[in-house]
Amino acid sequence: MAAPRTTAPKVMAVLDDHLRLHDNKLDPKAHQHHVLLLGPDGDDGLCATVKDHEKRLSELEKTNDKIDRLTLAVVTAVVIQLIMAGIKLI
């Protein structure tokens, strides 16, 4: 007993059937799924939202790094001023 083989034409047939559901909008769930992921015009939706959030997160991480460096610079300047004030008292 040989197991049925999965061949490229079988996979392509299944993929074509699935794409036909999106094109013809016969299956409302498939259409809603498509609109949710890609948006009504194919340029918006969850995919675009995720990309936008990734970009914003990257920018926030860069800003956080700058704030960390600025904080370190301010603390260093305060320590230097305290040391210099202590040296003048001696």
N, C-alpha and C positions, 0 to 999 in steps of 0.2 A: 504494500500500500504506500504509494508515494504521496507526499503532501502536495497540494496544489502550489504551483510556482507563482511567485509574484513577478510579473514582467513589466517592462516599461509601458507597453500599450494598456495594460490593465490599470496601472497607476494613472496614466494620462487620462483614461476614460473616467475614472473617479474624480480627478481634478476638474475635468471639463464639466461633469455633472454639477459639481459644487460651484464652479464659476457661472454656470448657466443660471443657478438659483440667484446669484447676485445680480446678474444682468437682467433677467426677466422679472425679478422681484416676485417670484411665485410664492416663495416661502417668506412670510412676514418676519419671522424670527431671524432668518439669515439677513434680510434687508436691515432690520433694526441693529443687528450686530455690526454690520458693515458701516452704517451711519454712525453708530456709537464710536467705533474705532477710528474711522477716517473722516467723519463729518459728512454733511449732506452734499457738499461739493467736492469731497475728496481732499480738501486742504486744511481740515480742522479736525477736531475730535480728540479722543484720549491720547492718540499717538503724538499729536502736536502739543498737547498739554504737558505730557511727560517730558518732551524735549525742552519746552519752555521752563519747566521746573528744574530740570537738570542744569540749564544755563544759569538760572537764578541762584541755585545752590552753589555752583562754581564761583559766581561773583561774590556771594556772601562769604565763602571760604577765603577768597583773596582779601576781602575787606577785613576779615577777622585776623588774618596774618599781619596785615598792616597795623591794626590796632595793637596786636601783641608786641610788635617791634617798637611802636610808639611808646607803649607803656614801659617797656624795658629801657628805652632811651630816657624817659622822664625819671624813672627810679634811679638810673645811673647818674643823671645830672644832680638829683637831690643828694645822693650819697657823696658825690664829689664836692658839692657846696658845703655839706656838713663837715667833711674832712678839712676843707680849706678854712672854714670858720674855726675849727678846733686848732689848726696850726697857727692861726693869727693870735689866739688866746695864749699860746705857750710862749 
